[in-house]
């Protein structure tokens, strides 16, 4: 799959290239709760979690059925926590309990239907 840089090089608008490209976007985690979490805006996100700065959350307008690849490649050893938006469910429960992603592990998230999320995490393997 082409990266967003490949697509931009072919003349595609940067915003569209970012949406279609398979290049991870770095995101520094903030806080430890859903209220203080950094917002995941792209489908391929590389988290940077640090002590007391471990949280990330999906946008409430994330498209149904869109896969979101989230990796915690931080070198600090901190686990990242990923929340779904307020009022959404994760595995059938309100999304107040995040998915924890250990260092050098990944998770795949998707919204199965409106406000209902599922996830698979390599931490569980």
N, CA, C and O atoms as a Tinker XYZ file with bonds, in Angstrom:
   500  protein
     1  N      0.844000   -1.171000    0.000000    73     2
     2  CA     0.000000    0.000000    0.000000    64     1     3
     3  C      0.892000    1.237000    0.000000    63     2     4     5
     4  O      1.887000    1.275000    0.724000    81     3
     5  N      0.556000    2.243000   -0.794000    73     3     6
     6  CA     1.377000    3.451000   -0.828000    64     5     7
     7  C      1.260000    4.256000    0.462000    63     6     8     9
     8  O      0.236000    4.235000    1.145000    81     7
     9  N      2.343000    4.964000    0.770000    73     7    10
    10  CA     2.323000    5.854000    1.931000    64     9    11
    11  C      1.739000    7.192000    1.522000    63    10    12    13
    12  O      1.581000    7.471000    0.333000    81    11
    13  N      1.418000    8.021000    2.506000    73    11    14
    14  CA     0.906000    9.352000    2.187000    64    13    15
    15  C      1.956000   10.169000    1.440000    63    14    16    17
    16  O      1.602000   11.007000    0.611000    81    15
    17  N      3.248000    9.944000    1.718000    73    15    18
    18  CA     4.304000   10.638000    0.976000    64    17    19
    19  C      4.287000   10.237000   -0.501000    63    18    20    21
    20  O      4.462000   11.082000   -1.378000    81    19
    21  N      4.075000    8.933000   -0.774000    73    19    22
    22  CA     3.982000    8.475000   -2.157000    64    21    23
    23  C      2.845000    9.175000   -2.884000    63    22    24    25
    24  O      3.010000    9.630000   -4.015000    81    23
    25  N      1.705000    9.258000   -2.238000    73    23    26
    26  CA     0.525000    9.846000   -2.871000    64    25    27
    27  C      0.691000   11.346000   -3.084000    63    26    28    29
    28  O      0.282000   11.877000   -4.116000    81    27
    29  N      1.290000   12.030000   -2.111000    73    27    30
    30  CA     1.551000   13.465000   -2.272000    64    29    31
    31  C      2.515000   13.686000   -3.431000    63    30    32    33
    32  O      2.362000   14.641000   -4.192000    81    31
    33  N      3.509000   12.808000   -3.570000    73    31    34
    34  CA     4.467000   12.898000   -4.661000    64    33    35
    35  C      3.828000   12.748000   -6.032000    63    34    36    37
    36  O      4.364000   13.222000   -7.034000    81    35
    37  N      2.686000   12.088000   -6.070000    73    35    38
    38  CA     1.952000   11.919000   -7.325000    64    37    39
    39  C      1.004000   13.075000   -7.600000    63    38    40    41
    40  O      0.291000   13.074000   -8.603000    81    39
    41  N      0.995000   14.071000   -6.703000    73    39    42
    42  CA     0.173000   15.254000   -6.918000    64    41    43
    43  C     -1.125000   15.279000   -6.129000    63    42    44    45
    44  O     -1.921000   16.202000   -6.301000    81    43
    45  N     -1.363000   14.300000   -5.273000    73    43    46
    46  CA    -2.583000   14.266000   -4.478000    64    45    47
    47  C     -2.498000   15.313000   -3.366000    63    46    48    49
    48  O     -1.423000   15.569000   -2.824000    81    47
    49  N     -3.628000   15.906000   -3.039000    73    47    50
    50  CA    -3.683000   16.891000   -1.954000    64    49    51
    51  C     -3.238000   16.235000   -0.645000    63    50    52    53
    52  O     -3.593000   15.086000   -0.386000    81    51
    53  N     -2.465000   16.947000    0.186000    73    51    54
    54  CA    -1.929000   16.363000    1.413000    64    53    55
    55  C     -2.987000   15.754000    2.339000    63    54    56    57
    56  O     -2.769000   14.673000    2.886000    81    55
    57  N     -4.113000   16.416000    2.522000    73    55    58
    58  CA    -5.155000   15.885000    3.407000    64    57    59
    59  C     -5.709000   14.561000    2.911000    63    58    60    61
    60  O     -5.925000   13.637000    3.696000    81    59
    61  N     -5.938000   14.470000    1.616000    73    59    62
    62  CA    -6.428000   13.222000    1.030000    64    61    63
    63  C     -5.352000   12.147000    1.094000    63    62    64    65
    64  O     -5.648000   10.985000    1.372000    81    63
    65  N     -4.108000   12.530000    0.836000    73    63    66
    66  CA    -3.003000   11.568000    0.898000    64    65    67
    67  C     -2.862000   10.991000    2.308000    63    66    68    69
    68  O     -2.611000    9.796000    2.463000    81    67
    69  N     -3.023000   11.833000    3.341000    73    67    70
    70  CA    -2.953000   11.352000    4.716000    64    69    71
    71  C     -4.078000   10.368000    5.016000    63    70    72    73
    72  O     -3.877000    9.384000    5.728000    81    71
    73  N     -5.272000   10.640000    4.468000    73    71    74
    74  CA    -6.412000    9.755000    4.713000    64    73    75
    75  C     -6.256000    8.410000    4.018000    63    74    76    77
    76  O     -6.726000    7.393000    4.527000    81    75
    77  N     -5.606000    8.393000    2.868000    73    75    78
    78  CA    -5.486000    7.168000    2.083000    64    77    79
    79  C     -4.154000    6.448000    2.255000    63    78    80    81
    80  O     -4.062000    5.246000    2.008000    81    79
    81  N     -3.140000    7.163000    2.671000    73    79    82
    82  CA    -1.810000    6.575000    2.799000    64    81    83
    83  C     -1.671000    5.696000    4.019000    63    82    84    85
    84  O     -2.446000    5.802000    4.969000    81    83
    85  N     -0.687000    4.837000    3.985000    73    83    86
    86  CA    -0.475000    3.890000    5.085000    64    85    87
    87  C      0.760000    4.271000    5.889000    63    86    88    89
    88  O      1.594000    3.422000    6.201000    81    87
    89  N      0.868000    5.519000    6.212000    73    87    90
    90  CA     2.015000    6.009000    6.966000    64    89    91
    91  C      1.571000    6.376000    8.372000    63    90    92    93
    92  O      0.638000    7.164000    8.530000    81    91
    93  N      2.211000    5.829000    9.395000    73    91    94
    94  CA     1.765000    6.148000   10.749000    64    93    95
    95  C      1.982000    7.613000   11.107000    63    94    96    97
    96  O      2.955000    8.246000   10.696000    81    95
    97  N      1.047000    8.117000   11.880000    73    95    98
    98  CA     1.139000    9.467000   12.395000    64    97    99
    99  C      1.483000    9.368000   13.873000    63    98   100   101
   100  O      0.828000    8.638000   14.617000    81    99
   101  N      2.505000   10.095000   14.302000    73    99   102
   102  CA     2.887000   10.094000   15.708000    64   101   103
   103  C      1.908000   10.890000   16.544000    63   102   104   105
   104  O      1.410000   11.928000   16.107000    81   103
   105  N      1.628000   10.408000   17.746000    73   103   106
   106  CA     0.743000   11.106000   18.666000    64   105   107
   107  C      1.291000   10.952000   20.078000    63   106   108   109
   108  O      1.462000    9.833000   20.562000    81   107
   109  N      1.564000   12.064000   20.733000    73   107   110
   110  CA     2.017000   12.047000   22.119000    64   109   111
   111  C      0.798000   11.966000   23.022000    63   110   112   113
   112  O     -0.091000   12.815000   22.956000    81   111
   113  N      0.759000   10.947000   23.861000    73   111   114
   114  CA    -0.358000   10.760000   24.786000    64   113   115
   115  C     -0.385000   11.890000   25.805000    63   114   116   117
   116  O      0.644000   12.493000   26.108000    81   115
   117  N     -1.584000   12.170000   26.333000    73   115   118
   118  CA    -1.740000   13.184000   27.367000    64   117   119
   119  C     -2.637000   12.637000   28.466000    63   118   120   121
   120  O     -3.574000   11.888000   28.192000    81   119
   121  N     -2.356000   13.002000   29.688000    73   119   122
   122  CA    -3.183000   12.601000   30.815000    64   121   123
   123  C     -3.269000   11.094000   30.989000    63   122   124   125
   124  O     -2.540000   10.329000   30.358000    81   123
   125  N     -4.185000   10.691000   31.864000    73   123   126
   126  CA    -4.401000    9.263000   32.126000    64   125   127
   127  C     -5.884000    8.895000   32.046000    63   126   128   129
   128  O     -6.250000    7.746000   32.294000    81   127
   129  N     -6.728000    9.851000   31.706000    73   127   130
   130  CA    -8.176000    9.612000   31.639000    64   129   131
   131  C     -8.707000    9.993000   30.263000    63   130   132   133
   132  O     -8.016000   10.643000   29.479000    81   131
   133  N     -9.930000    9.587000   29.978000    73   131   134
   134  CA   -10.559000    9.927000   28.697000    64   133   135
   135  C    -10.690000   11.437000   28.536000    63   134   136   137
   136  O    -10.524000   11.962000   27.435000    81   135
   137  N    -10.985000   12.135000   29.626000    73   135   138
   138  CA   -11.179000   13.589000   29.565000    64   137   139
   139  C     -9.903000   14.328000   29.189000    63   138   140   141
   140  O     -9.964000   15.393000   28.575000    81   139
   141  N     -8.753000   13.779000   29.545000    73   139   142
   142  CA    -7.476000   14.457000   29.282000    64   141   143
   143  C     -6.703000   13.839000   28.118000    63   142   144   145
   144  O     -5.586000   14.265000   27.825000    81   143
   145  N     -7.280000   12.850000   27.459000    73   143   146
   146  CA    -6.564000   12.076000   26.439000    64   145   147
   147  C     -6.326000   12.846000   25.146000    63   146   148   149
   148  O     -7.116000   13.708000   24.761000    81   147
   149  N     -5.218000   12.514000   24.486000    73   147   150
   150  CA    -4.917000   13.056000   23.155000    64   149   151
   151  C     -5.850000   12.381000   22.148000    63   150   152   153
   152  O     -6.171000   11.202000   22.296000    81   151
   153  N     -6.282000   13.112000   21.138000    73   151   154
   154  CA    -7.259000   12.609000   20.172000    64   153   155
   155  C     -6.571000   11.911000   19.002000    63   154   156   157
   156  O     -5.696000   12.480000   18.350000    81   155
   157  N     -6.981000   10.668000   18.749000    73   155   158
   158  CA    -6.497000    9.902000   17.597000    64   157   159
   159  C     -7.281000   10.368000   16.376000    63   158   160   161
   160  O     -8.507000   10.272000   16.343000    81   159
   161  N     -6.567000   10.873000   15.373000    73   159   162
   162  CA    -7.226000   11.449000   14.208000    64   161   163
   163  C     -6.986000   10.663000   12.927000    63   162   164   165
   164  O     -7.650000   10.914000   11.921000    81   163
   165  N     -6.054000    9.722000   12.941000    73   163   166
   166  CA    -5.723000    8.994000   11.722000    64   165   167
   167  C     -5.881000    7.493000   11.925000    63   166   168   169
   168  O     -5.968000    7.020000   13.059000    81   167
   169  N     -5.919000    6.753000   10.837000    73   167   170
   170  CA    -6.133000    5.312000   10.882000    64   169   171
   171  C     -4.893000    4.524000   11.263000    63   170   172   173
   172  O     -5.003000    3.343000   11.594000    81   171
   173  N     -3.730000    5.129000   11.229000    73   171   174
   174  CA    -2.489000    4.441000   11.547000    64   173   175
   175  C     -1.703000    5.358000   12.477000    63   174   176   177
   176  O     -1.057000    6.305000   12.026000    81   175
   177  N     -1.762000    5.073000   13.777000    73   175   178
   178  CA    -1.211000    5.984000   14.774000    64   177   179
   179  C     -0.143000    5.300000   15.624000    63   178   180   181
   180  O     -0.351000    4.201000   16.139000    81   179
   181  N      0.994000    5.964000   15.762000    73   179   182
   182  CA     2.081000    5.497000   16.628000    64   181   183
   183  C      2.069000    6.361000   17.885000    63   182   184   185
   184  O      2.395000    7.547000   17.839000    81   183
   185  N      1.691000    5.752000   19.007000    73   183   186
   186  CA     1.585000    6.493000   20.265000    64   185   187
   187  C      2.932000    6.640000   20.950000    63   186   188   189
   188  O      3.801000    5.775000   20.841000    81   187
   189  N      3.090000    7.743000   21.653000    73   187   190
   190  CA     4.245000    7.986000   22.498000    64   189   191
   191  C      3.713000    8.204000   23.907000    63   190   192   193
   192  O      3.246000    9.292000   24.244000    81   191
   193  N      3.788000    7.160000   24.727000    73   191   194
   194  CA     3.298000    7.231000   26.106000    64   193   195
   195  C      4.465000    7.443000   27.056000    63   194   196   197
   196  O      5.518000    6.821000   26.918000    81   195
   197  N      4.263000    8.319000   28.010000    73   195   198
   198  CA     5.259000    8.592000   29.046000    64   197   199
   199  C      4.576000    8.475000   30.400000    63   198   200   201
   200  O      3.347000    8.442000   30.466000    81   199
   201  N      5.333000    8.413000   31.459000    73   199   202
   202  CA     4.774000    8.335000   32.801000    64   201   203
   203  C      3.770000    9.462000   33.023000    63   202   204   205
   204  O      4.097000   10.628000   32.802000    81   203
   205  N      2.577000    9.139000   33.449000    73   203   206
   206  CA     1.487000   10.088000   33.707000    64   205   207
   207  C      0.983000   10.798000   32.448000    63   206   208   209
   208  O      0.189000   11.732000   32.556000    81   207
   209  N      1.414000   10.387000   31.287000    73   207   210
   210  CA     0.931000   10.920000   30.014000    64   209   211
   211  C      0.696000    9.715000   29.095000    63   210   212   213
   212  O      1.466000    9.483000   28.163000    81   211
   213  N     -0.354000    8.962000   29.358000    73   211   214
   214  CA    -0.519000    7.657000   28.712000    64   213   215
   215  C     -1.798000    7.497000   27.900000    63   214   216   217
   216  O     -1.977000    6.460000   27.261000    81   215
   217  N     -2.692000    8.479000   27.897000    73   215   218
   218  CA    -4.027000    8.272000   27.328000    64   217   219
   219  C     -4.202000    8.844000   25.918000    63   218   220   221
   220  O     -3.641000    9.877000   25.555000    81   219
   221  N     -5.018000    8.110000   25.142000    73   219   222
   222  CA    -5.448000    8.544000   23.816000    64   221   223
   223  C     -6.920000    8.149000   23.660000    63   222   224   225
   224  O     -7.388000    7.221000   24.319000    81   223
   225  N     -7.639000    8.850000   22.795000    73   223   226
   226  CA    -9.065000    8.599000   22.606000    64   225   227
   227  C     -9.429000    8.826000   21.134000    63   226   228   229
   228  O     -8.825000    9.656000   20.455000    81   227
   229  N    -10.412000    8.085000   20.661000    73   227   230
   230  CA   -10.891000    8.264000   19.292000    64   229   231
   231  C    -11.849000    9.433000   19.199000    63   230   232   233
   232  O    -12.502000    9.797000   20.177000    81   231
   233  N    -11.926000   10.020000   18.010000    73   231   234
   234  CA   -12.884000   11.087000   17.751000    64   233   235
   235  C    -14.292000   10.499000   17.736000    63   234   236   237
   236  O    -14.477000    9.345000   17.352000    81   235
   237  N    -15.261000   11.268000   18.141000    73   235   238
   238  CA   -16.642000   10.785000   18.169000    64   237   239
   239  C    -17.225000   10.642000   16.767000    63   238   240   241
   240  O    -18.238000    9.966000   16.584000    81   239
   241  N    -16.595000   11.273000   15.776000    73   239   242
   242  CA   -17.104000   11.164000   14.398000    64   241   243
   243  C    -16.320000   10.156000   13.552000    63   242   244   245
   244  O    -16.339000   10.233000   12.324000    81   243
   245  N    -15.631000    9.208000   14.205000    73   243   246
   246  CA   -14.901000    8.167000   13.474000    64   245   247
   247  C    -15.897000    7.376000   12.630000    63   246   248   249
   248  O    -17.011000    7.094000   13.072000    81   247
   249  N    -15.495000    7.029000   11.435000    73   247   250
   250  CA   -16.393000    6.339000   10.506000    64   249   251
   251  C    -16.588000    4.876000   10.886000    63   250   252   253
   252  O    -15.640000    4.185000   11.259000    81   251
   253  N    -17.819000    4.420000   10.787000    73   251   254
   254  CA   -18.165000    3.027000   11.076000    64   253   255
   255  C    -17.434000    2.112000   10.103000    63   254   256   257
   256  O    -17.398000    2.373000    8.900000    81   255
   257  N    -16.854000    1.042000   10.628000    73   255   258
   258  CA   -16.170000    0.049000    9.809000    64   257   259
   259  C    -14.745000    0.378000    9.440000    63   258   260   261
   260  O    -14.062000   -0.455000    8.845000    81   259
   261  N    -14.274000    1.558000    9.770000    73   259   262
   262  CA   -12.910000    1.955000    9.443000    64   261   263
   263  C    -11.941000    1.358000   10.453000    63   262   264   265
   264  O    -12.107000    1.559000   11.656000    81   263
   265  N    -10.922000    0.621000    9.982000    73   263   266
   266  CA    -9.947000    0.071000   10.924000    64   265   267
   267  C     -8.969000    1.154000   11.389000    63   266   268   269
   268  O     -8.534000    1.995000   10.603000    81   267
   269  N     -8.641000    1.115000   12.661000    73   267   270
   270  CA    -7.661000    2.026000   13.243000    64   269   271
   271  C     -6.544000    1.184000   13.849000    63   270   272   273
   272  O     -6.771000    0.452000   14.813000    81   271
   273  N     -5.336000    1.284000   13.289000    73   271   274
   274  CA    -4.155000    0.585000   13.791000    64   273   275
   275  C     -3.452000    1.501000   14.764000    63   274   276   277
   276  O     -3.080000    2.618000   14.405000    81   275
   277  N     -3.264000    1.047000   15.995000    73   275   278
   278  CA    -2.636000    1.865000   17.025000    64   277   279
   279  C     -1.465000    1.076000   17.611000    63   278   280   281
   280  O     -1.627000   -0.060000   18.057000    81   279
   281  N     -0.285000    1.697000   17.601000    73   279   282
   282  CA     0.927000    1.056000   18.100000    64   281   283
   283  C      1.511000    1.899000   19.219000    63   282   284   285
   284  O      1.479000    3.128000   19.166000    81   283
   285  N      2.042000    1.230000   20.232000    73   283   286
   286  CA     2.748000    1.921000   21.300000    64   285   287
   287  C      4.234000    1.599000   21.135000    63   286   288   289
   288  O      4.716000    0.594000   21.658000    81   287
   289  N      4.940000    2.430000   20.427000    73   287   290
   290  CA     6.355000    2.215000   20.181000    64   289   291
   291  C      7.252000    3.036000   21.075000    63   290   292   293
   292  O      8.435000    3.213000   20.783000    81   291
   293  N      6.700000    3.539000   22.161000    73   291   294
   294  CA     7.461000    4.397000   23.057000    64   293   295
   295  C      8.680000    3.677000   23.628000    63   294   296   297
   296  O      8.657000    2.459000   23.807000    81   295
   297  N      9.730000    4.416000   23.910000    73   295   298
   298  CA    10.938000    3.830000   24.491000    64   297   299
   299  C     10.953000    3.958000   26.015000    63   298   300   301
   300  O     11.881000    3.477000   26.666000    81   299
   301  N      9.946000    4.594000   26.581000    73   299   302
   302  CA     9.915000    4.825000   28.029000    64   301   303
   303  C      9.496000    3.589000   28.820000    63   302   304   305
   304  O      9.701000    3.535000   30.033000    81   303
   305  N      8.917000    2.609000   28.157000    73   303   306
   306  CA     8.409000    1.433000   28.853000    64   305   307
   307  C      6.991000    1.611000   29.361000    63   306   308   309
   308  O      6.421000    0.676000   29.924000    81   307
   309  N      6.406000    2.789000   29.177000    73   307   310
   310  CA     5.048000    3.050000   29.657000    64   309   311
   311  C      4.013000    2.409000   28.736000    63   310   312   313
   312  O      4.163000    2.418000   27.514000    81   311
   313  N      2.976000    1.859000   29.330000    73   311   314
   314  CA     1.843000    1.352000   28.563000    64   313   315
   315  C      0.939000    2.521000   28.203000    63   314   316   317
   316  O      0.820000    3.484000   28.961000    81   315
   317  N      0.309000    2.430000   27.048000    73   315   318
   318  CA    -0.658000    3.438000   26.622000    64   317   319
   319  C     -2.064000    2.910000   26.889000    63   318   320   321
   320  O     -2.295000    1.702000   26.838000    81   319
   321  N     -2.992000    3.803000   27.170000    73   319   322
   322  CA    -4.391000    3.425000   27.338000    64   321   323
   323  C     -5.213000    4.152000   26.275000    63   322   324   325
   324  O     -5.060000    5.356000   26.070000    81   323
   325  N     -6.089000    3.399000   25.600000    73   323   326
   326  CA    -6.876000    3.958000   24.501000    64   325   327
   327  C     -8.356000    3.836000   24.838000    63   326   328   329
   328  O     -8.865000    2.747000   25.106000    81   327
   329  N     -9.034000    4.981000   24.819000    73   327   330
   330  CA   -10.453000    5.063000   25.131000    64   329   331
   331  C    -11.273000    5.247000   23.862000    63   330   332   333
   332  O    -10.776000    5.754000   22.857000    81   331
   333  N    -12.543000    4.826000   23.918000    73   331   334
   334  CA   -13.496000    5.173000   22.870000    64   333   335
   335  C    -14.228000    6.427000   23.354000    63   334   336   337
   336  O    -14.187000    6.740000   24.543000    81   335
   337  N    -14.896000    7.145000   22.450000    73   335   338
   338  CA   -15.546000    8.396000   22.848000    64   337   339
   339  C    -16.622000    8.207000   23.926000    63   338   340   341
   340  O    -17.168000    7.116000   24.088000    81   339
   341  N    -16.910000    9.270000   24.645000    73   339   342
   342  CA   -17.955000    9.258000   25.674000    64   341   343
   343  C    -19.279000    8.833000   25.049000    63   342   344   345
   344  O    -19.642000    9.286000   23.963000    81   343
   345  N    -19.990000    7.962000   25.747000    73   343   346
   346  CA   -21.276000    7.483000   25.258000    64   345   347
   347  C    -21.167000    6.304000   24.308000    63   346   348   349
   348  O    -22.185000    5.738000   23.910000    81   347
   349  N    -19.948000    5.922000   23.937000    73   347   350
   350  CA   -19.731000    4.768000   23.074000    64   349   351
   351  C    -19.413000    3.554000   23.942000    63   350   352   353
   352  O    -19.021000    3.696000   25.100000    81   351
   353  N    -19.585000    2.357000   23.375000    73   351   354
   354  CA   -19.261000    1.139000   24.103000    64   353   355
   355  C    -18.060000    0.448000   23.472000    63   354   356   357
   356  O    -17.788000    0.595000   22.281000    81   355
   357  N    -17.354000   -0.305000   24.297000    73   355   358
   358  CA   -16.220000   -1.118000   23.855000    64   357   359
   359  C    -16.459000   -2.517000   24.396000    63   358   360   361
   360  O    -16.542000   -2.708000   25.609000    81   359
   361  N    -16.570000   -3.491000   23.511000    73   359   362
   362  CA   -16.912000   -4.863000   23.902000    64   361   363
   363  C    -18.241000   -4.915000   24.644000    63   362   364   365
   364  O    -18.420000   -5.747000   25.533000    81   363
   365  N    -19.173000   -4.035000   24.290000    73   363   366
   366  CA   -20.499000   -4.056000   24.888000    64   365   367
   367  C    -20.646000   -3.302000   26.196000    63   366   368   369
   368  O    -21.750000   -3.217000   26.735000    81   367
   369  N    -19.559000   -2.752000   26.719000    73   367   370
   370  CA   -19.615000   -1.978000   27.966000    64   369   371
   371  C    -19.262000   -0.531000   27.669000    63   370   372   373
   372  O    -18.492000   -0.254000   26.749000    81   371
   373  N    -19.817000    0.390000   28.439000    73   371   374
   374  CA   -19.470000    1.795000   28.234000    64   373   375
   375  C    -17.966000    1.953000   28.240000    63   374   376   377
   376  O    -17.271000    1.323000   29.036000    81   375
   377  N    -17.465000    2.789000   27.357000    73   375   378
   378  CA   -16.036000    2.906000   27.115000    64   377   379
   379  C    -15.219000    3.596000   28.168000    63   378   380   381
   380  O    -14.226000    4.244000   27.839000    81   379
   381  N    -15.598000    3.485000   29.431000    73   379   382
   382  CA   -14.804000    4.092000   30.494000    64   381   383
   383  C    -13.597000    3.235000   30.853000    63   382   384   385
   384  O    -12.681000    3.713000   31.521000    81   383
   385  N    -13.582000    1.971000   30.417000    73   383   386
   386  CA   -12.431000    1.092000   30.630000    64   385   387
   387  C    -11.646000    1.006000   29.332000    63   386   388   389
   388  O    -12.146000    0.456000   28.351000    81   387
   389  N    -10.437000    1.533000   29.301000    73   387   390
   390  CA    -9.672000    1.573000   28.062000    64   389   391
   391  C     -9.017000    0.235000   27.737000    63   390   392   393
   392  O     -8.942000   -0.665000   28.574000    81   391
   393  N     -8.546000    0.134000   26.500000    73   391   394
   394  CA    -7.670000   -0.963000   26.107000    64   393   395
   395  C     -6.254000   -0.515000   26.434000    63   394   396   397
   396  O     -5.850000    0.582000   26.049000    81   395
   397  N     -5.500000   -1.342000   27.135000    73   395   398
   398  CA    -4.121000   -1.028000   27.468000    64   397   399
   399  C     -3.207000   -1.661000   26.434000    63   398   400   401
   400  O     -3.332000   -2.845000   26.121000    81   399
   401  N     -2.289000   -0.863000   25.906000    73   399   402
   402  CA    -1.329000   -1.342000   24.914000    64   401   403
   403  C      0.063000   -1.202000   25.511000    63   402   404   405
   404  O      0.542000   -0.091000   25.738000    81   403
   405  N      0.705000   -2.326000   25.762000    73   403   406
   406  CA     2.053000   -2.328000   26.331000    64   405   407
   407  C      3.060000   -1.794000   25.318000    63   406   408   409
   408  O      2.760000   -1.672000   24.130000    81   407
   409  N      4.250000   -1.480000   25.803000    73   407   410
   410  CA     5.332000   -1.006000   24.934000    64   409   411
   411  C      5.591000   -2.032000   23.836000    63   410   412   413
   412  O      5.597000   -3.238000   24.083000    81   411
   413  N      5.805000   -1.535000   22.625000    73   411   414
   414  CA     6.100000   -2.349000   21.444000    64   413   415
   415  C      4.990000   -3.327000   21.092000    63   414   416   417
   416  O      5.252000   -4.381000   20.511000    81   415
   417  N      3.766000   -2.990000   21.435000    73   415   418
   418  CA     2.594000   -3.786000   21.081000    64   417   419
   419  C      1.623000   -2.919000   20.293000    63   418   420   421
   420  O      1.769000   -1.698000   20.230000    81   419
   421  N      0.634000   -3.567000   19.694000    73   419   422
   422  CA    -0.329000   -2.871000   18.842000    64   421   423
   423  C     -1.741000   -3.318000   19.144000    63   422   424   425
   424  O     -1.959000   -4.323000   19.821000    81   423
   425  N     -2.699000   -2.559000   18.634000    73   423   426
   426  CA    -4.111000   -2.929000   18.721000    64   425   427
   427  C     -4.815000   -2.448000   17.461000    63   426   428   429
   428  O     -4.443000   -1.439000   16.861000    81   427
   429  N     -5.823000   -3.184000   17.084000    73   427   430
   430  CA    -6.673000   -2.830000   15.946000    64   429   431
   431  C     -8.058000   -2.525000   16.506000    63   430   432   433
   432  O     -8.646000   -3.353000   17.203000    81   431
   433  N     -8.573000   -1.352000   16.206000    73   431   434
   434  CA    -9.894000   -0.931000   16.672000    64   433   435
   435  C    -10.790000   -0.685000   15.469000    63   434   436   437
   436  O    -10.313000   -0.297000   14.402000    81   435
   437  N    -12.081000   -0.908000   15.639000    73   435   438
   438  CA   -13.046000   -0.487000   14.632000    64   437   439
   439  C    -14.403000   -0.330000   15.288000    63   438   440   441
   440  O    -14.716000   -0.981000   16.285000    81   439
   441  N    -15.201000    0.553000   14.704000    73   439   442
   442  CA   -16.550000    0.803000   15.186000    64   441   443
   443  C    -17.479000   -0.110000   14.375000    63   442   444   445
   444  O    -17.709000    0.129000   13.189000    81   443
   445  N    -17.999000   -1.137000   15.010000    73   443   446
   446  CA   -18.826000   -2.137000   14.357000    64   445   447
   447  C    -20.119000   -1.533000   13.826000    63   446   448   449
   448  O    -20.509000   -1.778000   12.684000    81   447
   449  N    -20.763000   -0.760000   14.648000    73   447   450
   450  CA   -21.938000    0.018000   14.263000    64   449   451
   451  C    -21.941000    1.268000   15.124000    63   450   452   453
   452  O    -21.067000    1.431000   15.975000    81   451
   453  N    -22.895000    2.141000   14.922000    73   451   454
   454  CA   -22.881000    3.421000   15.625000    64   453   455
   455  C    -22.658000    3.246000   17.119000    63   454   456   457
   456  O    -23.449000    2.600000   17.807000    81   455
   457  N    -21.577000    3.826000   17.609000    73   455   458
   458  CA   -21.214000    3.884000   19.027000    64   457   459
   459  C    -20.866000    2.532000   19.640000    63   458   460   461
   460  O    -20.840000    2.414000   20.865000    81   459
   461  N    -20.599000    1.512000   18.831000    73   459   462
   462  CA   -20.217000    0.197000   19.348000    64   461   463
   463  C    -18.871000   -0.199000   18.759000    63   462   464   465
   464  O    -18.763000   -0.453000   17.560000    81   463
   465  N    -17.846000   -0.251000   19.601000    73   463   466
   466  CA   -16.471000   -0.503000   19.189000    64   465   467
   467  C    -16.017000   -1.906000   19.570000    63   466   468   469
   468  O    -16.489000   -2.493000   20.543000    81   467
   469  N    -15.097000   -2.417000   18.783000    73   467   470
   470  CA   -14.424000   -3.685000   19.059000    64   469   471
   471  C    -12.915000   -3.436000   18.916000    63   470   472   473
   472  O    -12.498000   -2.471000   18.275000    81   471
   473  N    -12.112000   -4.306000   19.512000    73   471   474
   474  CA   -10.663000   -4.156000   19.412000    64   473   475
   475  C     -9.991000   -5.515000   19.535000    63   474   476   477
   476  O    -10.519000   -6.436000   20.159000    81   475
   477  N     -8.836000   -5.617000   18.935000    73   475   478
   478  CA    -7.957000   -6.758000   19.102000    64   477   479
   479  C     -6.599000   -6.184000   19.480000    63   478   480   481
   480  O     -6.112000   -5.257000   18.833000    81   479
   481  N     -5.990000   -6.732000   20.523000    73   479   482
   482  CA    -4.719000   -6.202000   20.983000    64   481   483
   483  C     -3.664000   -7.296000   21.013000    63   482   484   485
   484  O     -3.928000   -8.402000   21.486000    81   483
   485  N     -2.477000   -6.997000   20.511000    73   483   486
   486  CA    -1.383000   -7.966000   20.562000    64   485   487
   487  C     -0.885000   -8.146000   21.993000    63   486   488   489
   488  O     -0.134000   -9.083000   22.267000    81   487
   489  N     -1.284000   -7.272000   22.905000    73   487   490
   490  CA    -0.929000   -7.406000   24.317000    64   489   491
   491  C     -1.552000   -8.679000   24.887000    63   490   492   493
   492  O     -1.017000   -9.280000   25.818000    81   491
   493  N     -2.674000   -9.078000   24.325000    73   491   494
   494  CA    -3.394000  -10.242000   24.832000    64   493   495
   495  C     -2.811000  -11.559000   24.340000    63   494   496   497
   496  O     -3.296000  -12.620000   24.733000    81   495
   497  N     -1.808000  -11.529000   23.511000    73   495   498
   498  CA    -1.257000  -12.762000   22.932000    64   497   499
   499  C     -0.172000  -13.339000   23.795000    63   498   500
   500  O      0.400000  -14.375000   23.458000    81   499
